[in-house]
């Protein structure tokens, strides 16, 4: 699925949810820009899958921007429309994530 999502970013076949736009603007570590999301997706990897999500299965992608900023992007892919839906984007808190890939136990 990562390849399909990456291709959608390259061809601008994207839909950002209202929630994702809010999170991008109000990120606690500073606003996240569309270019940063693109960069993180381009070198990203799926670290969690949510196959039961509706209306489309989604994935949590971890990637880094050109300036090495870590980002998490939750995305779904619509096969029928060849469209990536960006559900949310955030910079993971290093106090809560091990190497930004595994959530620490509280």
SULMORA-V651865 format. One record per pair of residues at least 24 apart in sequence whose C-alpha atoms are under 8 Angstrom apart, sorted by sequence separation. I is the first residue (numbers start at 1). GAP is how many residues later the second one is. D is the distance in Angstrom with one decimal. If there is no record, write none. Layout:
BEGIN
i->I gap->GAP d->D
i->I gap->GAP d->D
END
This chain:
BEGIN
i->39 gap->24 d->7.7
i->40 gap->24 d->4.5
i->39 gap->25 d->6.8
i->40 gap->25 d->4.9
i->39 gap->26 d->5.0
i->40 gap->26 d->7.9
i->39 gap->27 d->6.4
i->37 gap->28 d->7.4
i->9 gap->29 d->6.5
i->36 gap->29 d->5.3
i->36 gap->30 d->7.5
i->40 gap->30 d->7.6
i->70 gap->30 d->7.4
i->40 gap->31 d->6.5
i->9 gap->32 d->7.8
i->41 gap->32 d->7.8
i->37 gap->34 d->7.5
i->6 gap->35 d->6.3
i->5 gap->36 d->8.0
i->6 gap->36 d->6.0
i->37 gap->36 d->7.7
i->62 gap->38 d->7.3
i->62 gap->39 d->6.9
i->2 gap->42 d->7.9
i->2 gap->43 d->7.0
i->2 gap->44 d->6.8
i->37 gap->52 d->7.8
i->47 gap->54 d->6.3
i->32 gap->58 d->7.7
i->29 gap->62 d->6.8
i->27 gap->63 d->6.4
i->24 gap->64 d->7.9
i->27 gap->64 d->7.2
i->23 gap->65 d->6.7
i->24 gap->65 d->6.2
i->20 gap->66 d->6.6
i->23 gap->66 d->6.4
i->24 gap->66 d->6.7
i->20 gap->67 d->5.4
i->21 gap->67 d->7.7
i->23 gap->67 d->6.7
i->15 gap->68 d->7.3
i->17 gap->68 d->7.1
i->19 gap->68 d->6.8
i->20 gap->68 d->4.1
i->13 gap->69 d->7.1
i->14 gap->69 d->5.7
i->15 gap->69 d->6.3
i->16 gap->69 d->5.9
i->17 gap->69 d->6.2
i->19 gap->69 d->6.4
i->20 gap->69 d->5.9
i->13 gap->70 d->5.1
i->14 gap->70 d->4.9
i->15 gap->70 d->4.8
i->16 gap->70 d->4.8
i->17 gap->70 d->5.6
i->13 gap->71 d->6.4
i->14 gap->71 d->5.9
i->15 gap->71 d->6.1
i->16 gap->71 d->6.6
i->17 gap->71 d->7.5
i->5 gap->72 d->6.6
i->14 gap->72 d->7.2
i->4 gap->73 d->7.6
i->8 gap->74 d->7.3
i->8 gap->75 d->6.3
i->9 gap->75 d->7.7
i->1 gap->76 d->7.6
i->8 gap->76 d->6.1
i->5 gap->78 d->7.9
i->5 gap->79 d->5.8
END
